[in-house]
């Protein structure tokens, strides 16, 4: 599906856990914590500090409206580079980039799934006089803003001029990987700051700001940008006189948001103070080693190791449908801005679905919902393949008929139902089994592995499309089309490369077969994990 809709379990939208995923890296934690002992993780301990300090007293949300709005703005800014990264694959596809290139660019979406690797460092190292969270937030956002402004002068060249010069996929990947890395680092700092910026009775608004802000930012950077960047969309809906370009370009968009980043960061640095009474007073760098030891000790437990191995392979069956279908639709002529705009009617559904599904996952066996939804999502993979095959058959000079978009929208809606059923089930299971003594660290680790289970199959699925595709040179039989060089020789000989077997369809069938194989053979074992006793999930204490 399109990046705006389908990538819910990867790096961007569905980040691990709740709003507090700061890890415990504080040296004042009991020594046993490093080996799964007692004590609260950093985020949870900080969440309790306002009440214990008693310095702020009971406050309503109106009294902290400024802090809530600041969090909302910071999360909106975080969503901008995420949305822009999600729009680039559609732009590349419209420029006839190969699926191997798309696979390489997909590494851009990995940092949010890997941020657990450097989160302890962000939590522990800071300038005490400047503030624990501002020490990372301010320089990270300054770098993001300056980098955006600089890239606004280079990105048009990187995207190619359309006159024989194609996109520089390697440079684009490095650029947006850095954007995502910085956004993930900003996310760690903002999530941690939210716990101390708000009083205990209002800290629940942090998760609301996270969800609403990041979704809004992603919408601005993806859906709105693709619409305003499209000449056909702007000429049809926003202009009286047609123009050859859209209202904005990627260069314009990067420059504008780079300036917004710089202005916002300067205001935060000068005007917003951290709560000094909540800053830990002891040296914390020792806690970094303790945290990594804690993570290693968790993953060594047999039940956790089994869960990680199974969840890392559970989503292979969906990889072709989730990663390739949207790009194939663009390849078949569906305007990328129309595909992105289909995310808009999905928003109410995405809000309602978790509320409904949570009623079925709140019990002792949430993985039953995951298991039941899996075959329906696998079958939707075949339906998506049929949708791609059907697309060129209904295309006409004016584009696509309304009923085509209705079918696509219904397909997306069904996909969302199955996706959210599995996603909410996994989140519920992770919350259920996480050791409450180290809940923040434990759950973040499980969610990180779950996200990686969606990232790597998507990258592999994109990479395999080209090798599985069979083409022949029509008009010059002595030539072949197996490589780029061979395709050029075919064109020089007066022929043209014609696809006789699209690798996407081959891959879709293989993925569904592998998915049902996992469901039959490993699915029951995955469900059995919820029958394990609590002791199987609790870390052994060492005093």
ABEGO torsion letter per residue (X at the ends): XBAAAAAAABABABBBEBABABBBABAABBAAAAAGBBEBBAAAAAAAAAAAAGAAEBBBAAAAAAAAAAAAAAAAAAAAAAAAAAAAAAAAAAAGBBAAAAAAAAAAAAAAAAAAAAAAAAAABBBAAAEAAAAAAAAAAAAAAAAAAAAAAAAAAAAEAGBGBBBBAAAAAAAAAAAAAAAAAAAAAAAAAAAAABBAAAAAAAAAAAAAAAAAAAAAAAAAAAAAABAAAAAAAABABBBABBABBAAAAAAAAAAAAAAAAAAAAAABBBBAAABBABBAAAAAAAAAAAAAAAAABAAAAAAAAAAAAAAAAAAAAAAAAAAAAAAAGBBAAAAAAAAAAAAAAAAAAAAAAAAAAABABAAAAAAAAAAAAAAAAAAAAAAAAAAAAABBAAEBBAAAAAAAAAAAAAAAAAAAAAAAAAAAAAAAABBAAAAAAAAAAAAAAAAAAAAAAAAAAAAAAAAABBBBBBGBAABBAABAAAAAAAAAAGBBBBBABBAAAAAAAAAAAAAAAAAAAAAAAAAAAAABBAAAABBBBBX
